Amino acid sequence: EDACFPDRTMVLRWCKHNGLHHAEVSALENKGVDEAVETAVTLAIEEMETLRQREDEMDGAMHRPCVDDSGQW
């Protein structure tokens, strides 16, 4: 490939290794832009929901009394 751009296979491996999504887009050619935006929004919403659930779990844990199995404090 062009010396100015990294090898596509290398980029895909790097993204997978780092838990990242990869999208090939071109605004000039109008390719993949809508899908990339939809994916980004979906992932952001999922992350927000996950964070909200964790906060709710933490709030619930903070309001429970600290007792052991015998019912002692």
BAFILUM-629845 format. One record per residue (C-alpha): residue number from 1; residue in one letter; x, y, z. Coordinates in steps of 0.25 Angstrom, whole numbers, padded with zeros to 4 digits, always signed. Each point is the difference from the previous one (the first is absolute). Example, Ala and Ser with C-alpha at 12.3 -4.5 7.8 and 13.67 -1.06 7.14 Angstrom:
BEGIN
<site bakol="1" fike="A" east="+0049" north="-0018" up="+0031"/>
<site bakol="2" fike="S" east="+0006" north="+0014" up="-0002"/>
This chain:
BEGIN
<site bakol="1" fike="E" east="+0000" north="+0000" up="+0000"/>
<site bakol="2" fike="D" east="+0004" north="+0015" up="-0001"/>
<site bakol="3" fike="A" east="+0011" north="+0003" up="+0010"/>
<site bakol="4" fike="C" east="-0008" north="+0011" up="+0006"/>
<site bakol="5" fike="F" east="-0011" north="-0009" up="+0005"/>
<site bakol="6" fike="P" east="+0001" north="-0012" up="+0009"/>
<site bakol="7" fike="D" east="-0003" north="-0014" up="-0005"/>
<site bakol="8" fike="R" east="-0015" north="-0004" up="+0001"/>
<site bakol="9" fike="T" east="+0003" north="-0013" up="+0007"/>
<site bakol="10" fike="M" east="+0009" north="+0006" up="+0010"/>
<site bakol="11" fike="V" east="-0011" north="+0011" up="+0004"/>
<site bakol="12" fike="L" east="-0011" north="-0011" up="+0001"/>
<site bakol="13" fike="R" east="+0009" north="-0008" up="+0009"/>
<site bakol="14" fike="W" east="+0004" north="+0012" up="+0009"/>
<site bakol="15" fike="C" east="-0015" north="+0003" up="+0001"/>
<site bakol="16" fike="K" east="-0004" north="-0014" up="+0004"/>
<site bakol="17" fike="H" east="+0012" north="-0001" up="+0010"/>
<site bakol="18" fike="N" east="-0004" north="+0013" up="+0006"/>
<site bakol="19" fike="G" east="-0015" north="-0003" up="+0001"/>
<site bakol="20" fike="L" east="-0004" north="+0011" up="-0011"/>
<site bakol="21" fike="H" east="-0009" north="+0000" up="-0011"/>
<site bakol="22" fike="H" east="+0005" north="+0003" up="-0014"/>
<site bakol="23" fike="A" east="-0008" north="+0007" up="-0011"/>
<site bakol="24" fike="E" east="+0005" north="+0004" up="-0014"/>
<site bakol="25" fike="V" east="-0007" north="+0013" up="-0004"/>
<site bakol="26" fike="S" east="+0001" north="+0010" up="-0011"/>
<site bakol="27" fike="A" east="-0008" north="+0013" up="+0001"/>
<site bakol="28" fike="L" east="+0005" north="+0003" up="-0014"/>
<site bakol="29" fike="E" east="-0006" north="-0012" up="-0006"/>
<site bakol="30" fike="N" east="-0011" north="-0001" up="+0010"/>
<site bakol="31" fike="K" east="+0003" north="-0014" up="+0004"/>
<site bakol="32" fike="G" east="-0002" north="-0006" up="+0014"/>
<site bakol="33" fike="V" east="-0002" north="+0014" up="+0007"/>
<site bakol="34" fike="D" east="-0014" north="-0003" up="+0004"/>
<site bakol="35" fike="E" east="+0003" north="-0014" up="+0006"/>
<site bakol="36" fike="A" east="+0012" north="+0006" up="+0007"/>
<site bakol="37" fike="V" east="-0008" north="+0011" up="+0007"/>
<site bakol="38" fike="E" east="-0012" north="-0010" up="+0003"/>
<site bakol="39" fike="T" east="+0011" north="-0010" up="+0007"/>
<site bakol="40" fike="A" east="+0006" north="+0011" up="+0008"/>
<site bakol="41" fike="V" east="-0013" north="+0005" up="+0005"/>
<site bakol="42" fike="T" east="-0005" north="-0014" up="+0003"/>
<site bakol="43" fike="L" east="+0013" north="-0003" up="+0008"/>
<site bakol="44" fike="A" east="-0001" north="+0013" up="+0007"/>
<site bakol="45" fike="I" east="-0014" north="-0003" up="+0005"/>
<site bakol="46" fike="E" east="+0004" north="-0014" up="+0004"/>
<site bakol="47" fike="E" east="+0012" north="+0005" up="+0008"/>
<site bakol="48" fike="M" east="-0009" north="+0011" up="+0007"/>
<site bakol="49" fike="E" east="-0010" north="-0011" up="+0004"/>
<site bakol="50" fike="T" east="+0011" north="-0009" up="+0005"/>
<site bakol="51" fike="L" east="+0005" north="+0012" up="+0009"/>
<site bakol="52" fike="R" east="-0014" north="+0003" up="+0005"/>
<site bakol="53" fike="Q" east="-0002" north="-0015" up="+0004"/>
<site bakol="54" fike="R" east="+0013" north="+0000" up="+0007"/>
<site bakol="55" fike="E" east="-0003" north="+0013" up="+0007"/>
<site bakol="56" fike="D" east="-0014" north="-0006" up="+0004"/>
<site bakol="57" fike="E" east="+0007" north="-0012" up="+0006"/>
<site bakol="58" fike="M" east="+0010" north="+0008" up="+0008"/>
<site bakol="59" fike="D" east="-0012" north="+0008" up="+0005"/>
<site bakol="60" fike="G" east="-0007" north="-0012" up="+0004"/>
<site bakol="61" fike="A" east="+0013" north="-0006" up="+0007"/>
<site bakol="62" fike="M" east="+0002" north="+0013" up="+0008"/>
<site bakol="63" fike="H" east="-0014" north="-0001" up="+0006"/>
<site bakol="64" fike="R" east="+0001" north="-0014" up="+0005"/>
<site bakol="65" fike="P" east="+0004" north="-0003" up="+0014"/>
<site bakol="66" fike="C" east="+0013" north="-0007" up="+0002"/>
<site bakol="67" fike="V" east="-0003" north="-0013" up="+0007"/>
<site bakol="68" fike="D" east="+0006" north="-0014" up="-0001"/>
<site bakol="69" fike="D" east="-0007" north="-0013" up="-0002"/>
<site bakol="70" fike="S" east="-0004" north="-0001" up="+0014"/>
<site bakol="71" fike="G" east="-0007" north="+0013" up="+0000"/>
<site bakol="72" fike="Q" east="+0011" north="+0007" up="+0008"/>
<site bakol="73" fike="W" east="+0005" north="+0014" up="-0003"/>
